[in-house]
Amino acid sequence: MPSRSTEKPLKSRDYDQSIWIILLNISLTVLKDKMGQTVKTTSRRHALIALDMMQFTCKICYGFLYEPVTLPCGHCFCKKCLDKEKMPVCCKECNDRRHTKLNDVDNYRVNVVLSNLLSKWFPVQLLAVQLRREGNGLYSDKIMDATLEKYNEAIQIAPRDHVLYSNRSQINSSLKNYEDALHDAEMACKLMPLWSKGHIRKAQALVSLGKCEEALREYLVVITLDPESKLAKKEAEKLLSDLLSPVTDQVHNRILDGTSLLSSRNKIKGGILNTSTSSCNTTTSSKSYKDYKNIIASDEKLTSYVCHPTVIDRSVFLKRKRSSSEDSQVDSSDTCKCSKSEVTQNEEATSWSTVLSDLIDPTDLECSLCMRLFYEPVTTPCGHTFCLKCLERCLDHNPKCPLCKMELEEYLAESKYNKTVLMENLICKYLPIELMDRQKVNAEEIADLSNLNKNVPIFVCTMAFPTVPCPLHIFEPCYRLMIRRCMEMGTKQFGMCLGDNLKGFADYGSLLEIRNVEFFADGRSIVDTIGIRRFKVIEHNQRDGYNTANIEYLEDVKVEVVAEKELQSLHDAVYDQALIWVNSLEAEQKERIVVHFGRMPEKDSEPQASPNGPSWCWWLLAVLPLAGRAQLPFLALTSLKDRLSGIRRVLLFMSRNRSSR
């Protein structure tokens, strides 16, 4: 007679842990089988339709994008779905709250251009969504028969909408039509295999029909697709506990043996991630358009989309599972029960996943400001879409929407304009030739703006010198545009000249380089710049409200041998003279100079090393109490000797004036 096991019975905590080990291991096998069935039941054509459909799907409700609202991050969702979201709004696509600081959802209005496009391209689907919403209202009022009629009508005109089948499954369950509920849930899973909600509906219907093992299978699929589903975890654990209720000590031991396969959930998740198709992430595939695209891109990829082969021994089940052939027969027979006429009826006419080429009109995707094809389209909170650069130029003049005049101060304060993703994708896909032409024009504009010899932007304000800091307060619309262009082009440079009553600005100036820009909510900015080169104006021009010029750069003419020694002596003498003058200033005055221009540079060991001459000369000219017209001739000089001589005369004049007081 065999000896009785001496091992202690499992404690409740160990038992619960064992159940979860089984759940997580079985989920791997289930997903592998489920994806194999998807390959058999989903044709390549239907897969491509599903892929295209994802473009016009709201990632909150997974239904047709109805009354689309564009968040500041550039992603679109149904307005009603956003109304139900918690504050602050968090984008389901980028999962980033930083882009959605407008916490009041009422500020998000329907995207006008996109809404018009969807109405034009998919009128049948929009009608189906309206019927669905009417049905939902009746369902809330518990008028079940009328609700079912609304959904029957909606499915008849939109037979490939998985959300309609999922909702009708719930309605049939409420009416206790469990077989019909199961058929609808299966159809939802067939149309959208990686949508966890469809599998939840199917599991609920199976439980109502008493098919607990099959229901457990579906809940495990949900856990694999959406590890955060509390409902699936709770129901799966409950079903597995019921199935394992008559266990013996020996079975307990067998369960514990399964822990050697995978000791933690992290290992199981790692097994899922290490699939033969490494680009697909099964834990997020139901939510990711990119992952879904990878899965259904080809029949081979569909076939290879399987989980890691590490699975628990099937003997952990206390009831015998059906064979794979029996599963196939069941799935096949269940599929036959579904109304094929609902799927095939007017499939081409009602499919809202395919946009016919003859419906695409480039004028539907034109910016209302520049009257050209949208380039880098951005959508404001009021729902109007413009080219990025067009919108920025309008906001330079007035922080209101150019069309509806809604206040956009908070939107302007963010200074982050993200492209509307769906609009950009539509243009790339359906208007590639027009987009190439638009890109060509934009590239030509960028090349022209990047030229630092022709049409160089000129800021007409004050004197600026090489190597000397020049902080600026920008508030005029034309200069806001100029500074933004300098930043966008990457040059970060512009010219600074004194004003001139006849020509508009002086014939000599300094090229400034932007070191930092600080933007304010009202569009103003503080720009930190520093002088880098001198130039002479060859031709005066204008562009978009600000001045430009064709220029040539100036450099000091170097001297040789004997003249070089004389220049060195003059340089040292004038530097010492300048240092005496600076030290004679009052402490408060010196402090203001240091804050604005920095400390006086050290004496250069080689005065001719820089093409602009010693930096201390320009610093001194900037702090000397001279009018701009008196400083301008120094900028035009290309002889260091003449410049030093001029500075010495100014210092002598300043010293005489001080001694005569």
SVG drawing of the C-alpha trace seen along z (x, -y; Angstrom):
<svg xmlns="http://www.w3.org/2000/svg" viewBox="-39 -123 99 125">
<polyline fill="none" stroke="black" stroke-width="0.4" points="0.0,0.0 1.6,-3.3 2.7,-5.6 0.6,-8.7 2.2,-12.0 3.9,-13.7 3.9,-17.2 1.8,-19.8 -1.4,-21.0 -1.2,-24.3 -2.0,-27.5 -4.6,-29.9 -1.9,-32.3 0.2,-29.7 -3.0,-28.4 -3.9,-31.9 -0.3,-32.3 -0.5,-29.0 -3.7,-30.0 -2.1,-33.2 0.9,-31.2 -1.5,-29.0 -3.4,-32.0 -0.3,-33.8 1.1,-30.6 -2.1,-29.6 -2.5,-33.0 0.6,-32.4 -0.9,-29.2 -4.3,-30.9 -2.9,-33.8 -0.9,-31.5 -4.0,-29.5 -6.1,-32.6 -3.7,-34.2 -3.5,-31.0 -7.3,-31.1 -7.1,-34.7 -4.8,-33.7 -7.3,-31.1 -10.5,-33.2 -9.2,-36.6 -8.4,-37.1 -5.6,-39.3 -8.1,-41.7 -10.0,-42.1 -6.8,-42.6 -5.8,-45.5 -9.3,-47.0 -8.9,-46.7 -5.5,-48.4 -6.9,-51.3 -9.8,-51.6 -7.5,-52.3 -6.8,-55.7 -10.3,-56.8 -10.8,-55.1 -11.0,-56.9 -8.5,-55.2 -10.7,-55.7 -13.9,-54.0 -12.3,-52.2 -15.2,-53.2 -15.5,-55.5 -14.1,-59.0 -17.3,-61.0 -17.2,-64.7 -13.3,-64.6 -11.6,-66.9 -7.8,-67.5 -5.8,-67.8 -2.7,-70.1 -0.5,-67.0 -2.0,-66.5 -4.1,-63.3 -7.8,-63.2 -10.6,-61.6 -14.4,-61.7 -15.7,-64.8 -18.1,-62.6 -15.2,-60.3 -13.2,-63.3 -16.1,-64.6 -16.0,-61.3 -12.3,-61.6 -10.8,-62.5 -9.1,-65.9 -6.5,-66.8 -7.0,-65.2 -4.3,-62.6 -3.8,-61.6 -4.4,-57.8 -2.0,-57.8 1.1,-59.6 0.1,-59.1 1.6,-62.5 -0.2,-65.1 2.4,-67.8 0.7,-68.4 -2.8,-68.8 -2.7,-71.6 -6.0,-73.0 -7.8,-71.0 -11.3,-72.3 -12.6,-69.9 -15.3,-72.5 -12.4,-74.4 -11.8,-71.6 -14.1,-72.1 -14.7,-69.9 -12.0,-70.0 -13.9,-71.8 -11.8,-70.6 -11.6,-67.0 -15.3,-66.8 -16.2,-68.1 -13.9,-65.5 -15.4,-62.6 -18.9,-63.8 -18.1,-63.9 -16.2,-60.6 -18.2,-58.4 -21.8,-59.6 -23.1,-56.0 -20.8,-55.4 -21.8,-58.7 -25.4,-57.7 -24.6,-54.4 -22.9,-56.3 -25.9,-58.5 -28.1,-55.4 -25.8,-53.9 -26.0,-56.9 -29.8,-56.9 -29.7,-53.3 -27.5,-54.1 -30.0,-56.6 -32.8,-54.1 -30.6,-51.5 -30.1,-54.0 -33.8,-54.3 -34.1,-50.5 -36.2,-50.4 -34.5,-47.2 -36.6,-46.2 -36.3,-49.7 -32.5,-49.7 -32.1,-46.4 -34.0,-47.8 -31.7,-50.8 -28.6,-48.6 -30.1,-46.2 -30.6,-49.2 -27.1,-50.5 -25.4,-47.1 -27.4,-46.8 -25.8,-49.9 -22.4,-49.5 -21.8,-45.7 -18.0,-46.0 -18.3,-48.2 -17.0,-46.0 -18.3,-48.4 -21.9,-47.9 -21.6,-44.1 -20.0,-44.4 -22.8,-46.7 -25.5,-44.6 -24.0,-41.6 -24.5,-43.4 -28.1,-44.3 -28.8,-40.6 -27.4,-39.6 -29.7,-42.0 -32.6,-40.4 -31.2,-37.0 -30.7,-36.1 -27.3,-34.5 -26.8,-32.7 -27.3,-35.9 -25.0,-37.7 -22.3,-35.1 -22.6,-35.4 -22.3,-39.2 -19.3,-39.0 -17.6,-36.5 -18.2,-38.8 -16.7,-41.7 -13.6,-39.6 -13.4,-38.6 -13.5,-42.1 -11.0,-43.4 -9.1,-40.4 -6.8,-42.3 -9.6,-44.4 -9.9,-43.3 -13.5,-44.5 -14.7,-42.1 -13.2,-39.2 -14.8,-40.4 -18.2,-40.4 -17.6,-36.9 -16.5,-35.6 -19.5,-37.1 -21.8,-35.4 -20.1,-32.1 -20.5,-32.3 -24.2,-32.9 -24.3,-29.8 -22.5,-27.8 -19.4,-27.3 -16.9,-28.2 -13.8,-26.7 -14.2,-28.6 -15.0,-31.8 -11.8,-31.3 -10.0,-31.1 -11.4,-34.4 -10.5,-36.2 -7.0,-34.9 -6.8,-36.5 -8.0,-39.8 -5.3,-39.5 -2.6,-39.0 -3.8,-41.9 -4.6,-44.2 -2.7,-43.3 -4.4,-46.2 -7.9,-44.8 -9.2,-44.3 -12.4,-42.8 -10.7,-40.1 -8.3,-39.2 -11.1,-39.0 -13.4,-36.8 -10.5,-34.6 -9.4,-33.9 -13.0,-33.2 -13.5,-30.7 -10.2,-29.0 -10.9,-28.7 -14.2,-27.1 -12.6,-24.7 -9.9,-23.7 -12.3,-23.5 -12.3,-19.6 -8.5,-19.4 -6.5,-16.9 -3.1,-17.2 -1.4,-15.5 -2.9,-18.1 -1.7,-20.8 1.8,-19.5 1.4,-19.3 0.4,-23.0 3.4,-23.9 5.6,-22.0 4.5,-24.5 6.3,-27.3 9.6,-26.0 8.6,-27.1 8.2,-30.8 8.7,-32.1 7.3,-35.5 5.0,-37.6 8.0,-39.6 9.4,-36.4 6.0,-35.7 5.8,-39.2 9.4,-38.7 8.3,-35.6 5.5,-37.5 7.8,-40.2 10.4,-37.8 8.1,-36.6 9.4,-35.7 8.0,-39.0 10.0,-41.3 8.4,-44.5 5.0,-43.4 4.2,-44.0 1.2,-41.9 0.6,-43.8 -0.3,-46.9 -1.3,-45.7 -5.0,-46.3 -4.2,-50.0 -1.4,-50.6 -1.9,-51.3 1.7,-50.7 1.7,-47.2 -1.5,-46.3 0.0,-47.4 3.1,-45.2 0.8,-42.2 -1.4,-42.3 1.0,-43.7 1.4,-40.2 0.2,-36.6 3.7,-35.5 3.7,-38.0 0.3,-36.9 1.5,-33.4 4.6,-34.2 2.8,-36.3 2.9,-33.7 3.9,-33.8 7.0,-32.3 6.7,-28.5 7.3,-28.3 3.9,-27.1 2.6,-25.1 2.0,-21.4 -1.6,-20.9 -2.1,-18.3 -2.7,-21.2 -6.3,-21.3 -8.6,-19.1 -10.9,-18.8 -9.8,-17.6 -9.5,-20.3 -10.9,-19.9 -8.4,-19.0 -7.3,-21.7 -9.3,-20.0 -12.4,-20.1 -11.8,-23.8 -11.5,-24.5 -14.8,-22.7 -16.5,-24.7 -15.2,-28.0 -16.2,-27.1 -19.7,-26.1 -20.1,-29.2 -19.0,-31.4 -21.6,-29.9 -24.2,-30.9 -23.3,-34.5 -25.4,-36.3 -23.1,-36.4 -25.4,-38.7 -24.7,-41.3 -21.0,-41.2 -21.2,-41.0 -24.2,-43.3 -23.0,-46.4 -19.5,-45.8 -17.7,-47.9 -20.3,-50.7 -20.5,-50.9 -16.9,-50.2 -15.7,-53.3 -12.1,-52.0 -11.4,-52.8 -11.4,-56.3 -12.1,-56.4 -9.6,-58.4 -12.3,-60.3 -13.6,-61.8 -10.2,-63.3 -10.2,-67.0 -7.0,-69.0 -9.1,-72.1 -10.6,-70.4 -7.2,-70.4 -6.2,-74.0 -5.2,-76.5 -7.7,-79.4 -4.8,-81.9 -2.3,-81.1 -4.9,-79.3 -2.3,-76.5 -2.2,-72.8 -1.7,-72.4 2.0,-72.3 2.6,-71.1 -1.1,-71.5 -1.9,-72.4 -5.3,-72.7 -6.2,-75.3 -8.5,-74.5 -11.3,-76.2 -11.1,-73.5 -9.7,-75.5 -6.7,-74.2 -3.9,-76.2 -0.3,-75.8 2.0,-76.1 3.9,-79.1 0.6,-80.8 -0.8,-80.5 2.4,-81.8 2.4,-84.9 -1.2,-85.6 -0.5,-85.1 2.4,-87.6 -0.2,-90.3 -3.2,-89.2 -3.5,-86.3 -6.9,-85.3 -8.0,-82.7 -7.9,-84.3 -11.4,-82.8 -13.5,-82.8 -11.6,-85.3 -11.4,-83.0 -8.8,-84.0 -5.7,-81.8 -3.4,-83.4 -3.0,-80.2 -2.3,-78.3 0.2,-81.0 1.9,-80.8 2.7,-77.2 4.6,-78.0 4.3,-74.3 2.4,-73.7 2.1,-70.0 1.0,-68.8 -2.4,-67.2 -1.4,-63.6 -4.5,-62.4 -4.5,-65.4 -0.8,-64.9 -1.3,-61.2 -4.2,-61.9 -2.1,-64.4 0.9,-62.1 -1.3,-59.1 -3.8,-60.7 -2.0,-63.8 1.7,-62.8 2.3,-64.8 0.8,-68.0 2.7,-67.5 6.0,-67.2 5.3,-70.4 4.5,-72.1 7.7,-70.8 9.7,-72.0 8.4,-75.6 9.1,-75.4 12.7,-74.2 13.3,-77.1 12.1,-79.5 14.3,-78.0 17.4,-78.2 16.6,-81.9 16.1,-82.7 19.3,-80.8 21.6,-83.0 23.7,-85.2 24.9,-87.4 21.6,-88.2 18.4,-89.4 19.9,-89.2 17.2,-90.3 18.0,-93.6 16.9,-94.8 16.8,-98.6 17.4,-99.7 20.7,-100.6 24.5,-100.2 25.9,-96.7 29.6,-95.7 31.5,-92.4 32.0,-90.3 29.7,-92.6 26.4,-91.3 23.2,-92.9 20.0,-91.9 16.8,-92.8 13.1,-93.1 11.0,-91.9 7.4,-92.9 6.7,-94.2 5.0,-91.6 7.5,-92.0 10.5,-91.3 8.7,-88.4 8.5,-86.8 12.1,-87.7 13.5,-86.2 11.3,-83.0 12.6,-82.5 16.2,-82.9 15.6,-80.2 13.8,-77.9 16.4,-78.2 19.2,-77.3 21.3,-80.3 20.3,-82.2 21.8,-85.3 20.6,-88.7 22.0,-92.2 21.7,-95.2 21.8,-98.7 21.0,-102.3 18.0,-103.9 18.4,-106.4 15.8,-108.9 16.6,-108.6 17.6,-105.0 15.7,-103.4 18.9,-102.1 22.6,-102.9 25.1,-101.5 27.2,-99.7 26.2,-97.3 27.0,-94.2 25.8,-90.6 24.3,-89.3 24.0,-85.7 21.1,-84.5 22.2,-82.7 18.8,-82.4 15.2,-83.4 12.7,-83.6 9.0,-83.8 6.2,-85.3 2.5,-84.4 1.5,-87.5 4.0,-86.7 6.8,-89.1 10.3,-87.7 13.7,-88.6 16.4,-87.7 20.0,-87.3 22.4,-88.1 26.1,-88.8 27.9,-90.5 30.1,-88.4 31.0,-90.2 30.8,-93.7 29.3,-94.3 28.7,-96.9 25.2,-97.2 25.3,-96.9 21.6,-97.0 18.6,-97.9 15.4,-95.7 12.3,-94.6 10.6,-91.3 7.3,-90.6 7.3,-93.8 10.9,-93.9 14.1,-95.2 16.7,-93.1 20.0,-93.8 22.6,-92.4 25.8,-92.7 29.6,-92.2 31.6,-91.5 34.4,-93.8 37.9,-92.7 40.8,-94.7 43.8,-95.2 46.9,-93.7 50.2,-95.6 53.7,-94.2 57.0,-94.3 57.9,-97.9 54.3,-99.1 53.3,-96.1 55.6,-97.1 54.3,-100.6 50.7,-99.2 51.6,-97.0 52.9,-100.1 49.8,-102.1 47.6,-99.2 49.2,-98.8 49.1,-102.6 45.5,-103.0 44.5,-100.0 46.2,-101.4 44.5,-104.7 41.1,-103.0 41.7,-101.0 42.4,-104.3 39.1,-105.8 37.1,-102.7 38.6,-102.6 37.7,-106.2 34.0,-105.5 31.7,-105.5 31.0,-102.0 27.3,-102.1 28.0,-103.1 30.6,-100.3 28.2,-97.8 25.5,-98.7 28.1,-98.4 29.2,-95.0 25.6,-93.7 24.8,-94.9 28.0,-94.4 30.2,-92.2 33.6,-93.0 36.3,-94.7 38.2,-92.1 41.9,-91.5 44.5,-93.1 45.2,-91.0 48.8,-89.7 48.4,-89.8 46.2,-92.8 45.8,-91.6 44.8,-88.0 41.1,-88.7 39.8,-90.1 37.6,-92.4 40.5,-93.6 40.8,-93.4 37.6,-92.7 38.3,-95.3 38.1,-98.1 34.5,-97.2 33.5,-96.8 34.9,-100.2 33.1,-101.8 29.9,-100.2 30.2,-101.7 31.6,-105.1 28.9,-107.8 28.8,-108.5 25.8,-108.9 25.1,-106.3 26.2,-108.5 29.5,-109.1 30.1,-105.3 29.1,-104.4 32.4,-105.5 34.4,-103.2 32.4,-100.2 33.3,-101.2 37.0,-101.4 39.2,-98.6 42.4,-100.0 43.1,-99.0 45.6,-101.9 42.9,-104.5 40.4,-102.9 42.9,-103.0 43.8,-106.6 40.2,-107.6 39.5,-105.9 42.6,-107.7 41.2,-111.1 37.8,-110.2 39.4,-109.2 41.5,-112.4 38.4,-114.4 36.6,-112.6 39.5,-113.2 39.7,-116.9 36.0,-117.3 36.2,-115.6 39.2,-117.7 37.5,-120.9 34.5,-120.3"/>
</svg>
